[in-house]
Amino acid sequence: MLKEFFKGIWKENPVLRQLLGMCPTLAVTTSSVNGIAMGLATTFVVVSSGIIVSLFRNVIPSQVRIPVFTVIIATFVTLVDLILKAYFPDISRALGPYVPLIVVNCIILGRQEAFTSKNPVLLSVCDTLGMGLGFTLLLVVLGSIREILGSGSVFGMHIMPAFFRPLVIMVLPAGAFITLGLIAAMYNLVNQKADRT
């Protein structure tokens, strides 16, 4: 079970290894708070839908499994969207249309098709929780780097010295591509060194 959990955090990280969920990864990570919010919303949806899919895996006919998975996922996405709008309106506005787009996030549908529809509930929870937390971790790191370099703050707290001049490019889409590319390069270097030893 621990192996299934930790593979999503590092070895099979959904963004760095599988290149899934790129749209929200690049779009909402202008700040660390946005990264946490999107990551936790996605984690909730992937784990919750994974539990339901795993529970009913022997009941869902294979011919209609993808539409059924989509309806289950959409139900939890709607729940998350309504909760964000009701209790966290600022975050809901910041994430914009990317919360409803969780429905078509390949991380979620991919986990249901590849893993939870074929495994028992406890194993499915470990897998989906690891994938969700791996996704969240990457969004927080990416959002924090962009926020520090783009505005001199992290989690809304100013941390850079007075002489620091923010790099405007870091809050633009190009900053997301550059930062993600550098993170992916470091991830690959670490993995290559680990494979050699």
Secondary structure, DSSP 8 states (H G I E B T S, - for coil): -HHHHHIIIIIT-TTTTT---HHHHHHSTTSHHHHHHHHHHHHHHHHHHHHHHHHTTTTS-GGGHHHHHHHHHHHHHHHHHHHHHHH-HHHHHHHGGGTGGGGG-HHHHHHHHHTGGGS-HHHHHHHHHHHHHHHHHHHHHHHHHHHHHHHSEETTEE-S-TT----GGGGSHHHHHHHHHHHHHHHHHHHHHHHH-
